[in-house]
Amino acid sequence: MNWYKFYTAVVCFGVLFSIEGFAQKNPLDKVTEDQLTMTLYAKDSAAPAIYLNKHRETYFDYTDKDGFLIINEFTERIKILNKAGLDYATKKISSYKRDESKEFVTGVWGNTYNLENGKIDSKELEKSAIFEREVSEHFDETAFTMPDAKVGSVVEWGYKTVSPFYKVDDLIFQEDIPVVAYHATIRTPGAFTFRRIRRGYFNVQPDEKIEKRTLGVTYNMKDSYGTNTQNSRSARLSFSELVAVYEKEDVPALKEEIYVTNPRSYRMSVIYELVSTEFTRGNKKEYATTWDEVARTIFKDSRFGERLERTRFLKDVKEMIFQKQLSDAEKIDFILDHIKSRMTWDGEYTKYAEDELDESYERGSGSVAEINLTLIALLKECGLEVYPVLLSSKQYGIPLYPTLEGYNYVIAGVRNKGKVILLDATDKMSSPDILPNRVYNWTGRMVSFQGVSQEIDLFENIAPASTIFLKASISEEGIIEGDYKERLSSLEALNFRHNYFSHDKSEWEEEEQEKYAVSEILNYDLEGVDAFEAPIVRSFNFKVERGVDRVGNKIFVSPLGFLRLSENPFKSDSRQFPISFDYPFSKDITINMQLPKGYKVSSLPESTNLGLPDDSGTFFYSIAENNGILQVMMRFKLKKHVIPVEYYESLKEFYKLRVDKENEKVVLDKI
């Protein structure tokens, strides 16, 4: 039967499709003795466990009550190789819910296999061992731990998910442990058009074909007024669907690498993104396909744009602000401080305000959206030109294509005197243009109340920097004493504040002494630590008992002392993913060091000037001796916070040369 005629039958008769096959069968072959005697995976000897199989079937069904549903049938089999692998005997399944709609998990089964006295013994997962709980307002969790699981066991389970949302779950090929065999069959009806996006560094081409599918249906007859009657009928209806079969073997584990913001962004996977639906011929509905359309669609959502229209609850605070007769800059500061002090972030990342803003404001807590949309509303009420700025947080990953799921965060953007000032009230220590580290990821998109959007560079107005001045002297006994002074600005200051206020103040100086590996710290002082918009100035006197190396009549001095970079963080021979630093930054060190009496310089390191490819960063080092004073200058500047993986060897060599230079020593001879 033609799909469009089929759907017309659904609309006219109220067809009820049965969701078939809830008693899911195991599609895998039987567990073998070889699998149970395996003690090591040859292709990754460090793997604590391996997926022997990951199997998935996805298809669509329809019910008169819920409309279209997406059904997923999952089967997984895991071999546990050592004690660390026992963690993989526990499975947690998340299911999403919103308003009256929710996903649910059903048909859970499982078995644990062990080799006992040369025979394969199996133990079934009991229904009583399956637990369900509410994780948050929007997520439930189904969890279980396989019985009798131990080192050497093979565990397997299967389950079915049913979702009313038009979102095909991502096809995850790569896990934190190796996957020996992956199989997925995805069936999509002709009324749905999806764009498929490959994520990660791998190739996979599905085998595709068009197949007819037949469903048993039951529908209620309607009278001439369109009212359901007591009469029901059954029928079998057929339609076409695209069947895509994905298979891949020997998928390596997703390895951890330093300076990776979110490995999820590079995990081997295929994403199905809904492009359009056409349930009746000529009635085609297209979904957002550009970032402009995505931003406009989000703004039109009742949990976003409409929330900003209901702001009467801010009337009193608005009048109080107007009475103060503040400038625009003062208004921005005051309003940001007011929302920060009034509301506390509950840890929920979301671009939509699920609760009304007045409820969150009165409660004094809320999600990212509830706090920052309230901030936007108050700024707008006070006459400032302010717009929401959508973005994707670091923990959420980098969106590869325009999608409604690409953003999970919203902040405020105020246009003032030709620039955009960014604000986030979820962080008590943030200030204008100094946002919490979690938001500095990719770019933002400002959306106006008229639906026009603009890309926003989140890094444009920040200049994180550390500037250090050190004045010291070396005694004839090799003791180094001196004064340390450092100025921290922008995000460097914000991160210091987070660290400082999370520690016990009575132990802070002791921890600083341990951090710098000095013998003694005196007169420790912090300026500006409570003024969130100001730089922080940190100063102290220090003493290093064994600050030099002595060999005969020679003294060997490390000019940068406890400020040097002691080792290269990039040690791996190869690299999978781009290198992601938190943000561009600069570090300047200037040192004046009085040499001990009776000694002269016999050897100085050479000055150097290094650069990274594509002008991504620079390192400058100079050293000289003048009238018994050693003068050292070091400048490191990272201009781009993401370094492409093809530059890894250059970056590794750059850091090697930097470490070598910072650890070179000045040689002093006794006169």
QUIWORA-V39377 format. One record per pair of residues at least 12 apart in sequence whose ideal C-beta (glycine too) atoms are under 10 Angstrom apart, sorted by the first residue. I is the first residue (numbers start at 1). J is the second residue. Records with the same first field share a line. If there is no record, write none. Layout:
BEGIN
I = J, J
END
This chain:
BEGIN
1 = 212, 214, 235, 236, 237, 238, 239, 240
2 = 190, 238, 239, 240, 281
3 = 189, 190, 191, 237, 238, 239, 240, 241, 278, 279, 280, 281
4 = 190, 191, 239, 278, 279, 280, 281, 282, 283
5 = 237, 239, 280, 281
6 = 62, 189, 190, 191, 215, 217, 237, 238, 239, 240, 279
7 = 62, 68, 189, 190, 191, 237, 239, 278, 279, 280, 281, 283
8 = 279, 280, 281
9 = 217, 219, 235, 237
10 = 62, 64, 67, 68, 217, 219, 237, 279, 280
11 = 279, 280
12 = 219, 222, 226
13 = 64, 217, 218, 219, 220, 221, 222, 228, 232, 233, 235
14 = 64, 65, 218, 219, 220, 221, 222, 226, 228, 232
15 = 62, 63, 64, 215, 217, 218, 219, 220, 233, 235, 237
16 = 62, 63, 64, 65, 216, 217, 218, 219, 220, 232, 234
17 = 60, 61, 62, 63, 64, 66, 68, 69, 215, 216, 217, 218, 219, 237
18 = 61, 62, 63, 215, 216, 217, 218
19 = 61, 62, 63, 66, 69, 71, 106, 160, 162, 215
20 = 59, 61, 71, 215, 216
21 = 57, 59, 61, 71, 73, 107, 160
22 = 71, 73, 106, 107, 160, 162
23 = 107, 109, 160
24 = 57, 73, 74, 75, 106, 107, 108, 109, 158, 159, 160
25 = 73, 75, 109, 158
26 = 55, 75, 77, 109, 111, 156, 157, 158
27 = 53, 55, 56, 57, 73, 75, 158, 183, 185
28 = 52, 53, 55, 75, 76, 77, 156, 158, 181, 183
29 = 52, 53, 77
30 = 113, 120
31 = 52, 77, 79, 111, 112, 113, 115, 120, 122, 154, 155, 156
32 = 52, 113, 120, 154
33 = 113, 115, 118, 119, 120
35 = 50, 52, 77, 79, 113, 115, 120, 154, 180
36 = 79, 113, 114, 115, 116, 120, 121, 152, 153, 154
37 = 115, 152
38 = 50, 52, 79, 81, 152, 154
39 = 79, 81, 82, 151, 152
40 = 81, 82
41 = 79, 81, 177, 178, 180, 253
43 = 178, 180, 250, 252, 253
44 = 81, 177, 178, 250, 252, 253, 255
45 = 81
46 = 81, 82, 84, 177, 253, 255
47 = 79, 81, 82, 84, 85, 176, 177, 178, 252, 253
48 = 80, 81, 82, 83, 84, 85, 86, 87, 88, 151, 176, 177, 253
49 = 78, 79, 80, 81, 82, 84, 85, 86, 87, 88, 89, 151, 153, 155, 175, 176, 177, 178, 253
50 = 77, 78, 79, 80, 81, 85, 88, 175, 177, 178, 179, 180, 253
51 = 76, 77, 78, 79, 88, 175, 177, 178, 179, 180, 181, 182, 251, 253
52 = 76, 77, 78, 79, 154, 155, 156, 178, 179, 180, 181
53 = 75, 76, 77, 78, 156, 179, 180, 181, 182, 183
54 = 74, 75, 76, 77, 78, 171, 172, 173, 175, 179, 180, 181, 182, 183, 184, 248, 251
55 = 73, 74, 75, 76, 77, 156, 158, 181, 182, 183, 184, 185
56 = 72, 73, 74, 75, 76, 169, 171, 172, 182, 183, 184, 185, 186, 246
57 = 71, 72, 73, 74, 75, 160, 183, 184, 185, 186, 187
58 = 70, 71, 72, 73, 74, 161, 168, 169, 171, 184, 185, 186, 187, 188, 244, 272
59 = 71, 72, 73, 185, 186, 187, 188, 189, 213, 241, 243
60 = 166, 168, 187, 188, 189, 191, 192, 213, 215, 239, 241
61 = 162, 189, 215
62 = 189, 215, 217, 237
63 = 162, 164
64 = 217, 218, 219, 220, 228
65 = 164
66 = 101, 162, 163, 164
67 = 101, 164, 166, 279
68 = 163, 164, 165, 166, 189, 191, 192, 277, 279
69 = 103, 161, 162, 163, 164, 165, 166
70 = 103, 161, 162, 163, 164, 165, 166, 167, 168, 169, 188, 192, 272
71 = 106, 160, 161, 162, 163, 187
72 = 103, 105, 159, 160, 161, 162, 163, 168, 169, 184, 186
73 = 107, 158, 159, 160, 161, 185
74 = 91, 93, 105, 107, 157, 158, 159, 160, 161, 169, 184
75 = 109, 156, 157, 158, 159, 183
76 = 88, 91, 110, 155, 156, 157, 158, 159, 175, 179
77 = 111, 113, 154, 155, 156, 157, 158, 180, 181
78 = 91, 146, 149, 153, 154, 155, 156, 157, 175, 177, 179
79 = 113, 152, 153, 154, 155, 156, 177, 178, 180
80 = 112, 146, 149, 150, 151, 152, 153, 154, 155
81 = 151, 152, 153, 177
82 = 151, 152
83 = 150, 151
84 = 151, 177
85 = 149, 151, 152, 153, 155, 177
86 = 145, 146, 149, 150, 151, 153, 155
87 = 145, 176, 177
88 = 146, 149, 155, 175, 176, 177
89 = 110, 112, 144, 145, 146, 147, 148, 149, 150, 153, 155, 157
90 = 143, 144, 145, 146, 149, 155
91 = 108, 110, 125, 130, 142, 143, 144, 145, 146, 155, 157, 159
92 = 131, 135, 141, 142, 143, 144, 145
93 = 105, 108, 130, 132, 140, 141, 142, 143, 144, 157, 159, 161
94 = 135, 136, 138, 139, 140, 141, 142, 143, 161
95 = 132, 135, 138, 139, 140, 141, 142, 161, 162, 163
96 = 138, 139, 140, 161, 163, 164, 165, 167
97 = 134, 136, 137, 138, 139, 140, 164, 165
98 = 137, 138, 164, 165, 303, 352, 354
99 = 303, 354
100 = 164
101 = 163, 164, 165
102 = 138, 139, 140, 162, 163, 164, 165
103 = 139, 140, 161, 162, 163, 164, 165, 167, 169
104 = 132, 140, 142, 160, 161, 162, 163, 164
105 = 130, 132, 140, 141, 142, 159, 160, 161, 162
106 = 142, 159, 160, 161, 162
107 = 158, 159, 160, 161, 162
108 = 125, 127, 129, 130, 132, 142, 144, 157, 158, 159, 160
109 = 124, 125, 127, 130, 156, 157, 158, 159, 160
110 = 123, 124, 125, 126, 129, 130, 144, 145, 146, 147, 155, 156, 157, 158, 159
111 = 123, 124, 125, 146, 147, 154, 155, 156, 157, 158
112 = 124, 125, 145, 146, 147, 148, 149, 150, 153, 154, 155, 156, 157
113 = 146, 148, 149, 152, 153, 154, 155, 156
114 = 148, 149, 150, 152, 153, 154, 155
115 = 152, 153, 154
120 = 154
121 = 148
122 = 148, 154, 156
123 = 146, 147, 148, 149, 153, 155
124 = 146, 147
125 = 144, 145, 146, 147, 155, 156, 157, 158
126 = 144, 147
127 = 144
128 = 144
129 = 143, 144, 145, 146, 147
130 = 142, 143, 144, 145, 157, 159
131 = 143, 144, 145
132 = 144
136 = 346, 347, 348, 367
137 = 346, 348, 350, 354, 355, 367
138 = 348, 350, 352, 354, 367
142 = 159, 161
144 = 157, 159
165 = 274
166 = 192, 194, 272, 274, 277, 287
167 = 272, 273, 274, 404, 405
168 = 186, 188, 192, 194, 196, 270, 271, 272, 273, 274
169 = 186, 271, 272
170 = 197, 199, 264, 267, 269, 270, 271, 272, 405
171 = 184, 186, 196, 198, 199, 204, 206, 244, 246, 248, 268, 269, 270, 271, 272
172 = 184, 199, 200, 251, 254, 264, 267, 268, 269, 270
173 = 198, 199, 200, 202, 204, 246, 247, 248, 251, 267, 268, 269, 270
174 = 199, 200, 201, 202, 248, 251, 252, 253, 254, 263, 266, 267, 268, 269
175 = 251, 252, 253, 254, 267, 268
176 = 253, 254, 255, 256, 263, 267
177 = 251, 252, 253, 254
178 = 250, 251, 252, 253, 254
179 = 248, 249, 250, 251, 252, 253, 268
180 = 249, 250, 251
181 = 247, 248, 249, 250, 251
182 = 204, 246, 247, 248, 249, 250, 251, 268
183 = 245, 246, 247, 248, 249
184 = 204, 206, 244, 245, 246, 247, 248, 270
185 = 206, 207, 243, 244, 245, 246, 247
186 = 206, 208, 241, 242, 243, 244, 245, 246, 270, 272
187 = 211, 213, 241, 242, 243, 244, 245
188 = 241, 242, 243, 244, 272, 274
189 = 213, 239, 240, 241, 242, 277, 279
190 = 210, 239, 240, 241, 242, 278
191 = 239, 240, 241, 276, 277, 278, 279, 280, 284
192 = 241, 242, 272, 274, 275, 276, 277, 278, 279
193 = 242, 273, 274, 275, 276, 277, 278, 284, 286, 287
194 = 242, 244, 271, 272, 273, 274, 275, 276
195 = 271, 272, 273, 274, 275, 276, 287, 289, 401, 402, 403
196 = 244, 270, 271, 272, 273
197 = 269, 270, 271, 272, 273, 400, 401, 403
198 = 268, 269, 270, 271, 400
199 = 264, 265, 266, 267, 268, 269, 270, 271, 397, 398, 400, 401
200 = 251, 254, 263, 264, 265, 266, 267, 268, 269, 270, 576, 577
201 = 266, 268, 576, 577, 645
202 = 248, 251, 252, 267, 268, 269, 270
203 = 248, 268
204 = 246, 247, 248, 251, 268, 269, 270
205 = 244, 246, 247
206 = 242, 243, 244, 245, 246, 247, 270
207 = 243, 244, 245, 246, 247
208 = 242, 243, 244, 245
209 = 241, 242, 243, 244, 245
210 = 240, 241, 242, 243
211 = 239, 240, 241, 242, 243
212 = 238, 239, 240, 241
213 = 237, 238, 239, 240, 241, 243
214 = 236, 237, 238, 239
215 = 235, 236, 237, 238, 239
216 = 234, 235, 236, 237
217 = 233, 234, 235, 236, 237
218 = 232, 233, 234, 235
219 = 231, 232, 233, 234, 235, 237
220 = 232, 233
221 = 233
244 = 270, 272
246 = 270
248 = 268
251 = 268
252 = 268, 576
254 = 266, 267, 268, 576, 577
255 = 572, 576, 577
257 = 570, 572, 574, 575, 576, 577, 578, 579, 580, 645, 648
258 = 569, 570, 571, 572, 575, 579, 580
259 = 569, 570, 575, 577, 578, 579, 580, 581, 582, 641, 642, 643, 651
260 = 575, 576, 577, 578, 579, 580
261 = 393, 394, 395, 397, 398, 440, 441, 442, 577, 578, 579, 580, 581, 582, 641, 642
262 = 392, 393, 394, 395, 396, 397, 398, 441, 577, 580
263 = 397, 576, 577
264 = 395, 396, 397, 398
265 = 392, 394, 396, 397, 398, 399, 400, 441, 442, 577, 578, 580
266 = 397, 398, 576, 577, 578, 645
267 = 397
271 = 400, 401, 403, 405
273 = 287, 288, 289, 400, 401, 402, 403, 404, 405, 406
274 = 286, 287, 288, 403, 404
275 = 287, 288, 289
276 = 289
287 = 402, 403, 404
288 = 402, 403, 404, 406
289 = 401, 402, 403
290 = 401, 402, 453
291 = 390, 399, 401, 402, 403, 406, 407, 443, 445, 447, 453, 455
292 = 402, 445, 447, 451, 452, 453, 454, 455
293 = 402, 404, 451, 453
294 = 390, 399, 401, 402, 403, 404, 405, 406, 407, 445, 447, 453
295 = 388, 389, 390, 402, 404, 406, 407, 445, 446, 447, 448, 451, 452, 453, 454, 455
296 = 447, 448, 450, 451, 452, 453
297 = 404, 447, 451
298 = 351, 352, 388, 390, 404, 406, 407, 410, 445, 447, 453
299 = 387, 388, 390, 447, 448, 449, 450, 451, 452, 453
300 = 447, 451
301 = 351, 352, 353, 404
302 = 352, 353
303 = 350, 351, 352, 353, 354, 355, 356, 369, 370, 373
304 = 351, 352, 353, 369, 373, 388, 390, 410, 447
305 = 373, 388, 447, 449, 451
306 = 353, 356
307 = 352, 353, 354, 355, 356, 357, 358, 360, 369, 370, 373, 374, 376, 377
308 = 353, 357, 373, 374, 376, 377, 380, 386, 387, 388, 449
309 = 357, 377, 449
310 = 356, 357, 358, 377
311 = 357, 358, 361, 373, 374, 376, 377, 378, 380, 381
312 = 358, 381
313 = 356, 357, 358, 359, 361, 362, 374, 377, 378
314 = 335, 357, 358, 361, 374, 377, 378, 380, 381, 382
315 = 381
317 = 334, 335, 338, 339, 342, 361, 378, 381, 382
318 = 335, 377, 378, 380, 381, 382, 383
319 = 381
320 = 334, 338
321 = 334, 335, 338, 378, 381, 382, 383
322 = 381, 382, 383
326 = 382
328 = 382, 383, 384, 385, 414, 416, 417, 421
329 = 414, 416, 417, 421, 432
331 = 378, 379, 382, 383, 384, 414, 416
332 = 379, 382, 384, 386, 412, 414, 416, 421, 423, 431, 432
333 = 423, 431, 432, 532, 533
334 = 378, 382
335 = 375, 376, 378, 379, 381, 382, 384, 386, 412, 414, 423, 425
336 = 375, 378, 379, 412, 414, 421, 423, 424, 425, 430, 431, 432, 532, 533
337 = 425, 428, 431, 532
338 = 374, 375, 378, 425
339 = 361, 371, 372, 374, 375, 376, 377, 378, 379, 412, 423, 424, 425, 426
340 = 371, 375, 423, 424, 425, 426, 427, 428, 429, 430, 431, 532
341 = 364, 425, 428
342 = 361, 362, 364, 365, 371, 374, 378, 425
343 = 360, 361, 362, 363, 364, 365, 366, 370, 371, 372, 374, 375, 425, 426
344 = 363, 364, 365, 366, 371, 425, 426, 428
345 = 365, 366, 367, 368, 370, 371, 372, 424, 425, 426, 427, 428, 436
346 = 360, 363, 365, 366, 367, 368, 370, 371, 426
347 = 365, 367, 368, 426
348 = 365, 366, 367, 368, 369, 370, 371, 426
349 = 367, 368, 369, 392, 393, 395, 396, 408, 409, 426, 438
350 = 366, 367, 368, 369, 370, 407, 408, 409, 410
351 = 367, 368, 369, 372, 373, 388, 390, 391, 392, 404, 405, 406, 407, 408, 409, 410
352 = 367, 368, 369, 370, 373, 408, 410
353 = 366, 367, 368, 369, 370, 371, 372, 373, 374, 410
354 = 366, 367, 369, 370
355 = 367, 369, 370
356 = 370
357 = 369, 370, 371, 373, 374, 375, 376, 377, 378
358 = 374, 377
360 = 373, 374
361 = 374, 377, 378
366 = 425, 426
367 = 409, 410, 426
368 = 393, 408, 409, 410, 411, 424, 425, 426, 438, 439
369 = 388, 408, 409, 410, 426
370 = 410, 426
371 = 410, 411, 424, 425, 426, 427
372 = 388, 389, 409, 410, 411, 412, 423, 424, 425, 426
373 = 388, 410, 412
374 = 412, 425
375 = 388, 410, 411, 412, 414, 423, 424, 425, 426
376 = 388, 389, 410, 411, 412, 413, 414, 423, 425
377 = 412
378 = 412, 425
379 = 412, 413, 414, 421, 423
380 = 412, 414, 449
384 = 412, 414, 415, 416, 421
385 = 413, 414, 415, 416, 420, 448
386 = 412, 413, 414, 415, 416, 420, 421, 423, 446, 449
387 = 412, 413, 414, 415, 420, 446, 447, 448, 449, 452, 453, 454, 456
388 = 410, 411, 412, 413, 444, 445, 446, 447, 448, 449, 453
389 = 407, 409, 410, 411, 412, 413, 414, 420, 422, 423, 424, 439, 443, 444, 445, 446, 447, 453, 454, 456, 458
390 = 406, 407, 408, 409, 410, 411, 413, 443, 444, 445, 446, 447, 453, 456
391 = 406, 407, 408, 409, 410, 411, 422, 424, 435, 439, 440, 441, 442, 443, 444, 445, 446, 456, 458
392 = 405, 406, 407, 408, 409, 439, 441, 442, 443, 444, 445
393 = 407, 408, 409, 436, 437, 438, 439, 440, 441, 442
394 = 409, 436, 437, 438, 439, 440, 441, 442, 580, 582
395 = 408, 409, 438, 441
396 = 408, 409, 438, 441, 442
397 = 441, 442
398 = 441, 442, 443, 578, 580, 642
399 = 441, 442, 443
406 = 442, 445
407 = 442, 444, 445
409 = 424, 426, 438, 439, 441, 444
410 = 424, 439, 444, 447
411 = 423, 424, 425, 426, 430, 435, 436, 439, 444, 446, 456, 458
412 = 424, 425, 432, 446
413 = 444, 445, 446, 447, 454, 456
414 = 432
415 = 446
416 = 432
419 = 433, 460, 461
420 = 433, 444, 446, 454, 456, 457, 460, 461
421 = 433, 461
422 = 434, 435, 439, 444, 446, 456, 457, 458, 460, 461, 462
423 = 435
424 = 436, 438, 439
426 = 438, 439
427 = 439, 494, 497, 498, 532
428 = 497, 498, 501, 532
429 = 493, 494, 495, 496, 497, 498, 500, 501, 529, 530, 532
430 = 494, 497, 532, 533
431 = 490, 493, 494, 531, 532, 533, 534
432 = 461, 532, 533
433 = 458, 460, 461, 462, 463, 490, 491, 533
434 = 461, 462, 464, 489, 490, 491, 493, 494, 532, 533
435 = 458, 462, 491, 494
436 = 491, 494, 495, 498
437 = 491, 494, 495, 498, 582, 583
438 = 582
439 = 458
440 = 458, 459, 462, 464, 491, 581, 582, 583, 584, 641
441 = 458, 580, 582, 583, 641
442 = 458, 642
443 = 455, 456, 457, 458, 459, 460
444 = 456, 457, 458
458 = 583
459 = 491, 583, 584, 640, 641
461 = 490
462 = 489, 490, 491, 492, 494, 583, 584, 585
463 = 489, 490, 491, 492, 583, 584, 585, 586
464 = 488, 489, 490, 491, 492, 493, 494, 495, 582, 583, 584, 585, 586, 587, 638
465 = 487, 488, 489, 490, 491, 492, 493, 535, 584, 585, 586, 587, 588, 637
466 = 486, 487, 488, 489, 492, 493, 496, 536, 538, 585, 586, 587, 588, 589, 636
467 = 485, 486, 487, 488, 489, 492, 535, 537, 586, 587, 588, 589, 590, 635
468 = 484, 485, 486, 487, 488, 538, 560, 563, 587, 588, 589, 590, 591, 634
469 = 483, 484, 485, 486, 487, 539, 588, 589, 590, 591, 592
470 = 482, 483, 484, 485, 486, 542, 560, 561, 562, 563, 589, 590, 591, 592, 593, 632
471 = 483, 484, 485, 590, 591, 592, 593, 594, 629
472 = 484, 542, 543, 544, 547, 561, 591, 592, 593, 594, 630
473 = 592, 593, 594, 595, 596, 628, 629
474 = 544, 547, 548, 555, 557, 593, 594, 595, 596, 597, 599, 630, 668
475 = 547, 548, 594, 596, 597
476 = 555, 596, 597, 598, 599, 670
477 = 545, 546, 547, 548, 550, 596
478 = 544, 545, 546, 547, 548, 549, 550, 555, 556, 557, 596
479 = 519, 543, 544, 545, 546, 547, 548, 596
480 = 518, 519, 542, 543, 544, 545, 546, 547, 548, 557, 558, 561, 562, 593, 594, 596
481 = 518, 519, 520, 522, 541, 542, 543, 544, 545, 547, 594
482 = 518, 540, 541, 542, 543, 544, 547, 561, 591, 592, 593, 594
483 = 523, 539, 540, 541, 542
484 = 516, 518, 521, 524, 538, 539, 540, 541, 542, 562, 563
485 = 525, 537, 538, 539, 540, 590
486 = 535, 536, 537, 538, 539, 540, 563, 587, 588, 589
487 = 527, 528, 535, 536, 537, 538, 539, 588
488 = 526, 528, 529, 535, 536, 537, 538
489 = 528, 534, 535, 536, 585, 586
490 = 535, 583, 585
491 = 582, 583, 584, 585
492 = 535, 536, 583, 585, 586, 587
493 = 528, 529, 531, 532, 533, 534, 535, 536, 537, 538
494 = 532, 536
495 = 582, 583
496 = 526, 529, 536, 538
497 = 526, 528, 529, 530, 531, 532, 536
499 = 511
500 = 512, 526, 529, 536, 538
501 = 529, 530
508 = 524, 526
509 = 521, 522, 524, 540
512 = 524, 538, 540, 542
513 = 540, 542
515 = 562
516 = 540, 542, 544, 561, 562, 563
517 = 544, 561, 562, 566
518 = 540, 541, 542, 543, 544, 545, 547, 561, 562
519 = 542, 543, 544, 545, 546, 547
520 = 540, 541, 542, 543, 544, 545
521 = 540, 541, 542, 543
522 = 540, 541, 542, 543
523 = 539, 540, 541, 542
524 = 538, 539, 540, 541, 542
525 = 537, 538, 539, 540, 541
526 = 538, 539, 540
527 = 539
542 = 561, 562
544 = 561, 562
547 = 561, 562, 593
548 = 561, 596, 665, 666, 668
549 = 665, 667
550 = 668
551 = 667
552 = 669, 670
553 = 598, 599, 668, 669, 670, 671
554 = 599, 602, 603, 667, 668, 669, 670
555 = 595, 596, 599, 602, 665, 666, 667, 668, 669, 670
556 = 603, 665, 666, 667, 668
557 = 593, 595, 596, 599, 601, 630, 665, 666, 667, 668
558 = 662, 663, 664, 665, 666
559 = 589, 591, 593, 604, 605, 621, 623, 630, 631, 632, 634, 662, 663, 664, 665, 666
560 = 589, 591, 621, 623, 632, 634, 661, 662, 663, 664
561 = 589, 591, 593, 632
563 = 587, 589, 591, 632, 634, 662
564 = 589, 634, 658, 659, 661, 662, 663, 664
565 = 587, 619, 634, 636, 655, 658, 659, 660, 661, 662, 663
566 = 659, 662, 663
567 = 655, 656, 659, 663
568 = 651, 652, 653, 654, 655, 656, 657, 658, 659, 660
569 = 651, 652, 655, 659
570 = 648, 649, 651, 652, 653, 654, 655, 656
571 = 652, 655, 656
572 = 648, 652
573 = 648, 649, 652
574 = 645, 648, 649
575 = 643, 645, 646, 647, 648, 649, 651, 652
576 = 645, 648
577 = 645, 648
578 = 642, 643, 644, 645, 646, 647, 648
579 = 616, 640, 641, 642, 643, 644, 645, 647, 648, 651, 652
580 = 641, 642, 643
581 = 616, 617, 638, 640, 641, 642, 643
582 = 638, 641
583 = 638, 641
584 = 616, 617, 637, 638, 639, 640, 641, 642
585 = 617, 636, 637, 638, 639, 641
586 = 617, 618, 635, 636, 637, 638, 639
587 = 619, 634, 635, 636, 637, 638
588 = 620, 633, 634, 635, 636, 637
589 = 621, 632, 633, 634, 635, 636, 662
590 = 631, 632, 633, 634, 635
591 = 623, 629, 630, 631, 632, 633, 634
592 = 626, 629, 630, 631, 632
593 = 625, 628, 629, 630, 631, 632, 666
594 = 627, 628, 629, 630
595 = 625, 627, 628, 629, 630, 666, 668
596 = 628, 668, 670
597 = 628, 671
598 = 668, 669, 670, 671
599 = 628, 667, 668, 669, 670, 671
600 = 625, 628, 668, 669, 670, 671
601 = 623, 624, 625, 628, 630, 666, 667, 668, 669
602 = 666, 667, 668, 669, 670
603 = 664, 665, 666, 667, 668, 669
604 = 623, 624, 625, 630, 664, 665, 666, 667
605 = 621, 622, 623, 632, 660, 661, 662, 663, 664, 665, 666, 667
606 = 621, 622, 623, 661, 664
607 = 620, 621, 622, 623, 624, 633, 661
608 = 620, 621, 622, 623, 657, 658, 660, 661, 664
609 = 621, 622, 635
610 = 636, 653, 654, 655, 657, 658, 661
611 = 637, 639, 650, 654
612 = 637, 638, 639, 640, 643, 647, 650, 651, 653, 654, 655
613 = 643, 644, 646, 647, 649, 650, 651, 654
614 = 639, 640, 643, 644, 647, 650
615 = 639, 640
616 = 637, 638, 639, 640, 641, 642, 643, 644, 647, 650, 651, 654
617 = 636, 637, 638, 639, 640, 641, 643, 651, 654, 655, 658
618 = 635, 636, 637, 638, 639, 654
619 = 634, 635, 636, 637, 638, 654, 655, 657, 658, 661, 662
620 = 633, 634, 635, 636, 637
621 = 633, 634, 635, 636, 657, 658, 661, 662, 664
622 = 634, 635
623 = 661, 664, 666
625 = 666, 668
630 = 666, 668
632 = 662, 666
634 = 658, 661, 662
636 = 658, 662
END
